[in-house]
């Protein structure tokens, strides 16, 4: 997913609406623009876009792997 810093909005909506059995096993998303957006246009609650996204993915059973400018999220066990 590469939507220029707005990945957190897409993933937030998707992960909050989809049932566990429909979640994709792999999500690959860009993080570098989220960092830039946080500097230029911080969120009202001062939470970083990336931290919000990582917490949400972890809460739905994803394991996160930092890949420099991107993140790889793997849902290894659908029963988590």
C-alpha distance (Angstrom), angle and dihedral (degrees) to the residues before:
residue distance angle dihedral
X1 . . .
X2 3.79 . .
X3 3.80 114.2 .
X4 3.80 99.9 146.3
X5 3.79 102.7 -96.4
X6 3.79 97.9 -33.0
X7 3.79 96.3 93.5
X8 3.79 88.6 107.9
X9 3.83 91.7 62.6
X10 3.80 94.0 49.5
X11 3.80 93.8 44.9
X12 3.81 92.7 44.6
X13 3.80 92.2 55.0
X14 3.80 94.5 41.5
X15 3.79 96.1 47.8
X16 3.80 94.2 44.9
X17 3.81 93.7 49.8
X18 3.80 105.0 37.9
X19 3.80 121.6 84.5
X20 3.81 116.0 -123.7
X21 3.79 94.1 -106.3
X22 3.83 91.1 57.1
X23 3.80 98.2 49.5
X24 3.80 115.5 114.0
X25 3.81 115.4 -111.7
X26 3.83 91.9 -135.4
X27 3.80 131.4 39.0
X28 3.80 121.0 176.6
X29 3.80 116.4 -172.2
X30 3.78 139.8 170.3
X31 3.79 117.5 -114.7
X32 3.82 105.6 176.2
X33 3.81 96.3 84.0
X34 3.82 91.1 47.4
X35 3.83 87.6 62.0
X36 3.79 90.5 50.7
X37 3.82 91.7 47.6
X38 3.82 90.5 51.6
X39 3.81 90.2 55.7
X40 3.79 95.5 44.7
X41 3.82 100.5 34.6
X42 3.82 112.3 15.5
X43 3.77 117.6 -161.6
X44 3.81 115.4 -105.5
X45 3.79 93.3 -111.7
X46 3.83 91.1 48.0
X47 3.81 91.7 -124.2
X48 3.78 110.9 139.0
X49 3.78 117.1 -115.2
X50 3.79 90.8 -126.3
X51 3.81 94.5 49.6
X52 3.81 90.1 49.5
X53 3.81 91.0 50.1
X54 3.81 94.2 46.1
X55 3.82 92.3 49.3
X56 3.79 91.7 48.9
X57 3.81 93.5 48.3
X58 3.80 92.0 46.9
X59 3.80 90.9 49.9
X60 3.81 89.3 56.9
X61 3.81 93.5 51.5
X62 3.79 102.3 -93.7
X63 3.80 123.2 143.8
X64 3.80 111.7 -144.2
X65 3.78 128.0 -141.6
X66 3.80 121.0 -169.9
X67 3.81 110.8 -135.5
X68 3.82 101.0 179.9
X69 3.82 103.0 -102.1
X70 3.82 93.8 14.1
X71 3.78 141.8 43.4
X72 3.77 128.1 -135.4
X73 3.81 115.5 -151.8
X74 3.80 117.7 -165.8
X75 3.77 124.9 -171.9
X76 3.79 98.0 -155.5
X77 3.79 98.5 173.3
X78 3.78 118.9 34.5
X79 3.81 89.5 -159.2
X80 3.83 94.8 67.6
